């Protein structure tokens, strides 16, 4: 899965209509690396608040991620909703999850970023969550896992090489799809059966969701090893 540049994002969305069926989850991978001309594709469509937010970052990579995440999201959503990217208006729900205001068809979306990459998920009539993490060699995976994973996952992690980020991204994507923020601890979501290939769904009824979440996972991003996971929560 190659990361799209700002020019490619504009090319595939400008004056084009895109449809996401109710059973589907569309996933887009964007690069935050861009020159001045490419930045001019994203910046003009940002709101005043979004520009101010990106200007607050000290480091260029953080500023570029902020511009790409919001500018790229606006261009992509415009092709689904049929509204110019600069005209989209966002609002936040009870747990801070954003949505588009005033559209006839309800589109859900979720955004994650790591390093130079932005991952965006889009669904129609179903909540979605995505997570991307760049693999890092010098972290204490076992100690972090014991703090945030359930006992079954900790046992699986002890027997598996390079499984930490796979667990982490799946759990994060599921919780982001549910949209309850940090009110649901990571250790309360057991994805062992998913990572072992025995299941592709997890019951969230214990958390009041009342529906399963379908999870798709992958490992690859433009030649650089990373973990990315996507979760689509079916509507009630």
C-alpha positions as CSV (number, residue, x, y, z in Angstrom):
1,X,0.0,0.0,0.0
2,X,1.8,3.1,-1.3
3,X,1.3,6.4,0.5
4,X,-0.4,9.1,-1.6
5,X,1.1,12.5,-2.2
6,X,-1.0,15.7,-2.0
7,X,-1.1,15.9,-5.8
8,X,-2.3,12.3,-6.0
9,X,-5.0,12.9,-3.4
10,X,-6.2,16.0,-5.4
11,X,-6.2,14.1,-8.7
12,X,-8.3,11.2,-7.4
13,X,-10.8,13.4,-5.6
14,X,-11.2,16.7,-7.6
15,X,-14.7,16.8,-9.3
16,X,-15.1,13.1,-8.7
17,X,-17.8,11.2,-6.9
18,X,-16.9,8.2,-4.8
19,X,-19.2,5.8,-3.1
20,X,-18.6,3.6,-0.1
21,X,-21.1,0.8,0.3
22,X,-22.6,0.1,3.7
23,X,-20.6,-3.1,4.1
24,X,-17.3,-1.6,3.1
25,X,-14.5,0.4,4.9
26,X,-12.2,2.5,2.6
27,X,-8.7,3.0,3.9
28,X,-6.3,5.7,2.6
29,X,-2.6,6.0,3.4
30,X,-1.1,9.5,2.8
31,X,2.4,10.8,3.1
32,X,3.2,13.9,5.2
33,X,6.3,14.6,3.2
34,X,5.6,17.5,0.8
35,X,7.2,20.5,-0.8
36,X,5.9,24.0,-0.8
37,X,3.8,23.5,-3.9
38,X,2.2,20.3,-2.5
39,X,1.5,22.1,0.8
40,X,-0.5,24.6,-1.2
41,X,-2.9,21.8,-2.1
42,X,-3.9,21.2,1.5
43,X,-3.5,24.5,3.3
44,X,-6.2,26.6,1.3
45,X,-8.9,24.1,2.2
46,X,-8.3,24.2,6.0
47,X,-10.4,26.2,8.3
48,X,-9.0,29.1,10.3
49,X,-8.9,27.0,13.4
50,X,-7.1,24.1,11.6
51,X,-4.5,26.5,10.2
52,X,-3.9,28.0,13.7
53,X,-3.6,24.6,15.2
54,X,-1.0,23.5,12.7
55,X,1.0,26.8,13.2
56,X,1.3,26.0,16.9
57,X,3.7,23.1,16.3
58,X,7.4,23.8,16.8
59,X,8.7,21.0,14.6
60,X,8.1,20.9,10.9
61,X,7.2,17.2,10.8
62,X,4.4,17.8,13.4
63,X,3.1,20.7,11.4
64,X,3.2,18.7,8.2
65,X,1.3,15.8,9.8
66,X,-1.4,18.2,11.1
67,X,-1.8,19.8,7.6
68,X,-1.9,16.5,5.8
69,X,-4.3,14.8,8.3
70,X,-6.9,17.6,8.0
71,X,-6.3,18.7,4.4
72,X,-6.1,15.2,3.1
73,X,-9.2,14.2,5.0
74,X,-11.1,17.2,3.6
75,X,-10.2,16.3,0.0
76,X,-11.1,12.7,0.5
77,X,-14.4,13.4,2.2
78,X,-15.4,15.9,-0.5
79,X,-15.4,13.1,-3.1
80,X,-17.8,11.0,-1.0
81,X,-20.1,13.8,0.2
82,X,-20.1,16.0,-2.9
83,X,-19.2,19.2,-1.0
84,X,-16.0,21.3,-1.8
85,X,-13.3,20.4,0.7
86,X,-13.1,23.9,2.2
87,X,-16.9,23.9,2.8
88,X,-17.0,20.9,5.1
89,X,-17.9,21.7,8.7
90,X,-16.8,19.3,11.5
91,X,-18.3,18.8,14.9
92,X,-17.4,16.7,17.9
93,X,-19.4,14.1,19.7
94,X,-19.7,13.4,23.4
95,X,-16.3,11.7,23.5
96,X,-14.5,14.1,21.2
97,X,-14.9,12.0,18.0
98,X,-15.4,14.3,15.0
99,X,-18.1,14.0,12.4
100,X,-19.2,16.0,9.4
101,X,-22.2,18.3,10.0
102,X,-25.2,18.7,7.8
103,X,-24.9,15.9,5.2
104,X,-27.7,13.8,3.8
105,X,-25.7,10.6,4.0
106,X,-23.9,9.8,7.2
107,X,-20.2,9.2,6.6
108,X,-18.0,8.1,9.5
109,X,-14.2,8.6,9.4
110,X,-11.2,8.1,11.6
111,X,-7.6,9.3,11.3
112,X,-4.3,8.0,12.7
113,X,-0.7,9.1,12.1
114,X,2.8,7.8,12.8
115,X,6.1,9.2,11.5
116,X,5.5,10.4,7.9
117,X,2.3,8.5,7.4
118,X,-1.4,9.4,7.8
119,X,-4.0,6.6,7.8
120,X,-7.6,7.6,7.1
121,X,-10.7,5.3,7.2
122,X,-14.1,6.1,5.8
123,X,-17.4,4.2,6.1
124,X,-21.1,4.9,5.3
125,X,-23.6,4.2,8.1
126,X,-21.0,2.4,10.3
127,X,-18.5,3.7,12.8
128,X,-14.9,3.0,12.0
129,X,-11.5,3.2,13.7
130,X,-8.0,3.0,12.3
131,X,-4.5,3.0,13.9
132,X,-1.0,3.1,12.5
133,X,2.2,2.7,14.4
134,X,5.8,2.7,13.1
135,X,7.7,-0.3,14.4
136,X,10.4,0.9,16.9
137,X,13.2,-1.4,18.0
138,X,14.1,0.2,21.3
139,X,10.9,0.0,23.4
140,X,10.1,-2.3,26.3
141,X,7.3,-4.2,24.6
142,X,6.8,-6.8,27.4
143,X,6.5,-4.2,30.2
144,X,4.2,-2.0,28.2
145,X,2.1,-5.0,27.2
146,X,1.8,-6.1,30.8
147,X,0.4,-2.7,31.7
148,X,-2.2,-2.4,28.8
149,X,-2.9,-6.0,27.6
150,X,-5.2,-8.7,29.1
151,X,-3.7,-11.9,30.4
152,X,-4.3,-13.9,27.2
153,X,-2.7,-11.3,25.1
154,X,0.4,-11.1,27.4
155,X,0.8,-14.9,27.1
156,X,0.5,-14.7,23.3
157,X,3.1,-11.8,23.3
158,X,5.6,-13.9,25.3
159,X,5.5,-16.6,22.6
160,X,5.5,-14.4,19.6
161,X,8.2,-12.2,18.0
162,X,7.2,-8.7,16.7
163,X,3.6,-9.1,17.9
164,X,3.4,-6.0,20.1
165,X,2.3,-3.5,17.5
166,X,-0.1,-5.9,15.9
167,X,-2.0,-6.2,19.2
168,X,-1.7,-2.5,19.9
169,X,-3.1,-1.3,16.6
170,X,-6.0,-3.7,16.6
171,X,-7.0,-2.7,20.1
172,X,-6.7,1.0,19.3
173,X,-8.7,0.7,16.1
174,X,-11.5,-1.1,17.8
175,X,-11.7,1.4,20.6
176,X,-11.6,4.3,18.2
177,X,-14.5,2.7,16.2
178,X,-16.6,2.4,19.3
179,X,-15.9,6.1,20.0
180,X,-15.9,6.0,23.8
181,X,-12.4,7.4,24.1
182,X,-10.3,6.2,27.0
183,X,-13.3,5.3,29.0
184,X,-12.7,1.6,27.9
185,X,-9.3,0.4,29.1
186,X,-7.1,-1.4,26.5
187,X,-6.8,-4.4,28.9
188,X,-10.6,-4.9,28.6
189,X,-10.5,-5.7,24.9
190,X,-9.2,-9.2,24.2
191,X,-8.1,-9.5,20.5
192,X,-6.1,-12.8,21.0
193,X,-8.4,-14.8,18.7
194,X,-8.1,-12.2,16.0
195,X,-4.2,-12.1,16.0
196,X,-4.1,-15.9,16.0
197,X,-6.5,-16.0,13.0
198,X,-9.3,-17.8,14.8
199,X,-11.7,-14.9,14.5
200,X,-12.3,-11.7,12.6
201,X,-14.8,-10.3,15.0
202,X,-14.9,-9.3,18.6
203,X,-18.0,-8.8,20.8
204,X,-18.3,-5.3,22.3
205,X,-21.6,-6.0,24.2
206,X,-19.9,-5.8,27.5
207,X,-19.1,-2.1,26.9
208,X,-22.6,-1.2,25.8
209,X,-21.9,-1.2,22.1
210,X,-24.2,-4.2,21.4
211,X,-22.6,-5.1,18.1
212,X,-19.5,-6.8,16.9
213,X,-16.5,-5.0,15.3
214,X,-15.1,-6.4,12.1
215,X,-11.3,-6.0,12.0
216,X,-8.9,-6.0,9.1
217,X,-5.1,-5.8,9.6
218,X,-2.0,-5.4,7.5
219,X,1.7,-4.8,7.7
220,X,3.3,-2.6,5.1
221,X,3.6,1.0,4.2
222,X,5.6,2.3,1.3
223,X,8.6,0.1,1.8
224,X,8.8,0.8,5.6
225,X,7.7,-1.8,8.1
226,X,4.8,-0.6,10.2
227,X,1.6,-2.0,11.7
228,X,-1.8,-0.6,10.7
229,X,-5.2,-1.9,11.7
230,X,-8.8,-1.0,10.8
231,X,-12.0,-1.7,12.6
232,X,-15.5,-1.3,11.3
233,X,-18.4,-1.3,13.7
234,X,-21.7,-2.3,12.2
235,X,-24.7,-0.2,12.9
236,X,-27.4,-1.2,15.2
